[in-house]
Structure formats: structure tokens, C-alpha cells
Amino acid sequence: MRKCERDQKCLVMSRDEVRAFDSWAINELGIAGVVLMENAGRSCAKLVMENLAGPDGSMACIFCGAGNNGGDGYVIARHLINNGYGVTAVLCCDKSRVESDAKANLEILEGMGQEVVEIDIKTEVLTGRVAELCEGCDIIVDAIFGTGLAGEVRADYAGLIDAINAQGKKILAVDIPSGLDCDTGKPLGIAIKAEQTVTFVAVKKGFAENPDSQTYTGDLYVASIGVEPEAWSL
């Protein structure tokens, strides 16, 4: 994993290019999606641990969505637990919506005996609920939405994002701050304001072309998913 300074020339990809790269890795190279997810989540977990003083008493609160971004969150939670860190894992949707590789990692986490707290963002008073879940945590991990998000953030999720931003704690975003458009770097109504973002494979187009995106991404890190874009261009 490498930090990408704003004045550096880093590899940049659009949403469609990232999707094509993932498809190539899975369908042409034969790397299972769950392996790519494992590599991505492990890289994020490493940076989360670097932000914490040590395993004794340190706690991360991880908010996970229904898709692969949420799956990365479950991988992060597992690696933190394996290294002795405290974790509050939060599922921000109905569990029935979690499928495929994300479901596999959710089931592994639960199989380890880790409780995954389910919140109903449509009915719960999110300001108080999020504050309760984050109480005592040292860092929040945003694994709600990934690069595929398009269109205005739905009102219930907007309330969740607003509540997370209001906690006044360090936030690390997984791949992209939830609510930020991958290609424009603009919030889709509202977006997580992270201090650090671990993005996968390459810097996203919106990060590179829109300087205002730094308000949401904070410091940018690029992590490998187990195969590098240079191999794709061969």
C-alpha cells in the first residue's frame, strides 16, 4: 500500500475501468472475487491498526453496507479481531440483502463469535443510535457504499452518513467515501468526510480531477487487490 500525494502522478481509473479490471482479474486470471476482497480488506485493516495505539483497549466501529464494500468491512473486522483489537461491526441494511462474497465474509465473522449489530436505518433515530454504537471507539471505518453508487443518496442513508460525520472521530473510508461519486469527486447529496481513504488498484478519476474531493477523502492510499494494473496492460 502506498500513500498518493496530491502533487504526485498516480495511476487514475474511472468507475468503468475499475470494473473492467476486476472482471479481468476474476474471469481471465481466475482469481476468485472472495480472494480479491480478502486482499483489499487486509490492506485496509493494516492502515486501521496503524491509526490505533495498540490492541489493548483500542476499538474500531465498522459500518457495512449490502455490497462488496460491506464485504471488505467484514474482512477488516476479522483481521482486527485476529490482532487483538476491539470491533463493533454494524450492518446497515437487512441481512437478506447481503450476497455472494460479502455474505461469505459476514458468515465467517459471525462464525468466529463476533456479533454483527443490525440497524434499521428507515425507522431508528440514527443520531442517537450511531452515537451509541461509536461510544468508546477510536476510529470509524466507512464500508457502506463503493464506487458503483450512482444517483442521489437516499434519505435514510443520508441520515446515517450525517450521523457518522457528526461523531467527531477519525474516519477511514474503504475504497471511496460513501456518497462520493467515483468519476466526478462530488457528493451525491451528502458524503462521508474521511481523514483517510484506502482506494483499490488506482486513484479514482473524481479524486484526481476534482480538488474539492479532498474534503471527503482526506489522505489517499492506494492498496493492491493481489494483481497490479501493469499486468492488465500486457
C-alpha positions as CSV (number, residue, x, y, z in Angstrom):
1,M,0.0,0.0,0.0
2,R,1.3,3.4,-0.9
3,K,0.3,6.9,0.0
4,C,-0.6,9.1,-3.0
5,E,0.2,12.7,-2.5
6,R,-1.9,15.2,-4.5
7,D,1.1,16.5,-6.4
8,Q,2.2,13.1,-7.4
9,K,1.5,11.5,-10.7
10,C,-0.5,8.4,-9.8
11,L,-2.4,5.9,-11.9
12,V,-6.0,7.1,-12.4
13,M,-9.0,4.9,-13.3
14,S,-12.7,5.7,-13.9
15,R,-15.6,3.6,-12.5
16,D,-15.9,1.6,-15.7
17,E,-12.1,1.0,-15.9
18,V,-12.1,-0.4,-12.3
19,R,-15.0,-2.7,-13.1
20,A,-13.2,-3.9,-16.2
21,F,-10.0,-4.5,-14.3
22,D,-11.9,-6.5,-11.6
23,S,-13.7,-8.5,-14.3
24,W,-10.4,-9.3,-16.0
25,A,-8.8,-10.4,-12.7
26,I,-11.7,-12.7,-12.0
27,N,-12.7,-14.0,-15.4
28,E,-9.3,-14.0,-17.2
29,L,-6.8,-14.7,-14.5
30,G,-9.2,-16.8,-12.4
31,I,-8.7,-15.0,-9.1
32,A,-11.8,-15.6,-7.1
33,G,-13.7,-12.5,-6.0
34,V,-13.5,-13.5,-2.4
35,V,-9.7,-13.6,-2.7
36,L,-9.7,-10.0,-4.1
37,M,-11.9,-9.0,-1.3
38,E,-9.6,-10.6,1.3
39,N,-6.6,-8.8,-0.2
40,A,-8.4,-5.4,-0.2
41,G,-9.8,-5.8,3.3
42,R,-6.4,-6.9,4.8
43,S,-4.7,-3.8,3.4
44,C,-7.3,-1.6,5.0
45,A,-7.0,-3.4,8.3
46,K,-3.3,-2.7,8.3
47,L,-3.9,1.0,8.0
48,V,-6.6,0.9,10.6
49,M,-4.2,-0.7,13.0
50,E,-1.5,1.9,12.2
51,N,-4.0,4.5,13.4
52,L,-4.6,2.8,16.7
53,A,-2.3,3.0,19.8
54,G,-2.3,-0.8,20.2
55,P,-4.6,-3.7,20.7
56,D,-5.1,-3.2,24.4
57,G,-8.4,-1.3,24.7
58,S,-8.4,0.1,21.1
59,M,-11.7,-0.1,19.3
60,A,-12.9,0.3,15.7
61,C,-16.6,0.8,14.7
62,I,-17.1,-0.5,11.2
63,F,-20.3,0.4,9.3
64,C,-21.0,-2.1,6.5
65,G,-23.4,-1.9,3.5
66,A,-25.0,-4.6,1.5
67,G,-22.4,-5.0,-1.3
68,N,-18.8,-5.7,-1.8
69,N,-17.8,-2.6,0.2
70,G,-19.5,-4.1,3.2
71,G,-17.7,-7.4,2.5
72,D,-14.4,-5.5,2.7
73,G,-15.6,-4.3,6.1
74,Y,-16.2,-7.8,7.4
75,V,-12.7,-8.8,6.3
76,I,-11.3,-5.7,8.1
77,A,-13.2,-6.6,11.2
78,R,-11.8,-10.2,11.2
79,H,-8.2,-9.1,10.8
80,L,-8.6,-6.5,13.6
81,I,-10.0,-9.2,15.9
82,N,-7.3,-11.6,15.0
83,N,-4.8,-9.0,16.1
84,G,-6.5,-8.3,19.4
85,Y,-8.4,-5.1,18.6
86,G,-11.9,-4.5,19.7
87,V,-14.5,-4.3,17.0
88,T,-18.1,-3.1,16.7
89,A,-19.4,-4.4,13.3
90,V,-22.6,-2.7,12.1
91,L,-24.8,-4.0,9.3
92,C,-26.7,-1.0,7.8
93,C,-29.3,-3.0,5.8
94,D,-31.4,-6.1,6.1
95,K,-29.2,-9.2,6.3
96,S,-31.1,-10.8,3.4
97,R,-29.6,-8.2,1.0
98,V,-26.0,-9.4,1.7
99,E,-25.0,-11.8,-1.0
100,S,-22.1,-13.6,-2.7
101,D,-18.5,-12.8,-1.4
102,A,-19.8,-10.3,1.1
103,K,-22.2,-12.9,2.6
104,A,-19.3,-15.4,2.9
105,N,-17.3,-13.0,4.9
106,L,-20.2,-12.0,7.0
107,E,-20.8,-15.6,7.9
108,I,-17.1,-16.2,8.7
109,L,-17.2,-13.2,11.1
110,E,-20.3,-14.5,12.8
111,G,-18.8,-18.0,12.9
112,M,-15.9,-16.6,14.9
113,G,-18.5,-15.5,17.5
114,Q,-18.4,-11.8,16.6
115,E,-21.8,-10.1,16.9
116,V,-22.8,-8.1,13.9
117,V,-25.2,-5.4,15.0
118,E,-28.1,-4.8,12.6
119,I,-29.6,-1.3,12.4
120,D,-32.8,-0.3,10.7
121,I,-31.9,3.0,9.1
122,K,-35.5,3.5,8.0
123,T,-37.0,3.5,11.5
124,E,-34.3,4.1,14.1
125,V,-33.3,7.5,15.3
126,L,-29.9,7.5,13.8
127,T,-28.2,10.3,15.6
128,G,-28.6,8.6,19.0
129,R,-28.1,5.1,17.6
130,V,-24.9,5.9,15.8
131,A,-23.5,7.8,18.8
132,E,-24.3,4.7,21.0
133,L,-22.5,2.3,18.6
134,C,-19.5,4.6,18.3
135,E,-19.1,5.3,22.0
136,G,-15.6,4.4,23.1
137,C,-14.3,3.7,19.6
138,D,-11.1,5.2,18.4
139,I,-11.8,5.1,14.7
140,I,-14.8,4.7,12.4
141,V,-14.5,2.6,9.2
142,D,-16.8,3.5,6.4
143,A,-17.6,0.4,4.3
144,I,-21.2,1.4,3.3
145,F,-21.1,2.3,-0.4
146,G,-18.4,1.6,-3.0
147,T,-17.6,3.1,-6.4
148,G,-20.8,1.8,-8.0
149,L,-23.0,4.3,-6.2
150,A,-24.9,6.5,-8.7
151,G,-27.7,8.9,-8.1
152,E,-28.6,11.0,-5.1
153,V,-28.1,9.2,-1.7
154,R,-31.4,8.0,-0.4
155,A,-32.8,10.0,2.6
156,D,-32.3,7.2,5.1
157,Y,-28.7,6.6,4.1
158,A,-28.2,10.4,4.1
159,G,-29.3,10.4,7.7
160,L,-26.8,7.6,8.5
161,I,-23.9,9.4,6.8
162,D,-24.8,12.7,8.6
163,A,-24.8,10.9,11.9
164,I,-21.4,9.3,11.3
165,N,-19.9,12.6,10.2
166,A,-21.3,14.2,13.4
167,Q,-19.4,11.9,15.8
168,G,-16.2,13.9,15.6
169,K,-14.0,10.8,15.3
170,K,-11.4,9.8,12.8
171,I,-13.0,8.1,9.8
172,L,-11.2,5.8,7.3
173,A,-13.1,5.2,4.1
174,V,-12.9,1.9,2.2
175,D,-12.2,2.5,-1.5
176,I,-14.3,5.7,-1.6
177,P,-16.1,7.8,1.0
178,S,-19.8,6.7,0.9
179,G,-21.8,9.1,-1.1
180,L,-19.0,10.5,-3.2
181,D,-19.3,10.0,-7.0
182,C,-16.3,8.0,-8.3
183,D,-16.0,9.9,-11.6
184,T,-16.8,13.5,-10.6
185,G,-15.5,13.5,-7.0
186,K,-18.7,15.3,-6.0
187,P,-21.1,14.3,-3.2
188,L,-24.3,12.7,-4.3
189,G,-26.2,15.0,-2.0
190,I,-24.1,14.1,1.1
191,A,-20.9,12.0,1.6
192,I,-18.7,10.7,4.4
193,K,-15.9,13.1,5.3
194,A,-13.0,10.9,5.9
195,E,-9.5,11.7,7.2
196,Q,-8.1,8.8,5.2
197,T,-9.3,6.8,2.2
198,V,-7.8,3.4,1.1
199,T,-8.7,3.1,-2.5
200,F,-8.1,-0.1,-4.5
201,V,-6.0,-0.6,-7.6
202,A,-5.7,3.1,-8.7
203,V,-6.7,6.6,-7.7
204,K,-10.3,7.2,-8.8
205,K,-11.0,9.7,-11.6
206,G,-13.0,12.0,-9.4
207,F,-10.2,12.2,-6.8
208,A,-7.7,13.2,-9.4
209,E,-9.8,15.7,-11.4
210,N,-11.7,17.4,-8.6
211,P,-9.5,19.1,-5.9
212,D,-12.6,19.6,-3.7
213,S,-12.9,15.8,-3.3
214,Q,-10.1,16.0,-0.7
215,T,-12.6,17.5,1.7
216,Y,-14.2,14.0,1.7
217,T,-11.2,11.6,1.0
218,G,-8.6,13.1,3.3
219,D,-5.2,11.4,2.8
220,L,-5.3,8.9,-0.1
221,Y,-3.7,5.5,0.0
222,V,-3.7,3.0,-2.9
223,A,-3.9,-0.7,-2.0
224,S,-3.4,-3.8,-4.1
225,I,-6.1,-6.4,-4.5
226,G,-3.4,-9.0,-5.4
227,V,-2.7,-8.2,-9.0
228,E,-1.4,-4.9,-10.4
229,P,-2.8,-2.9,-13.4
230,E,0.5,-3.1,-15.1
231,A,-0.2,-6.8,-15.8
232,W,-3.6,-5.9,-17.3
233,S,-1.9,-3.7,-20.0
234,L,0.3,-6.5,-21.2
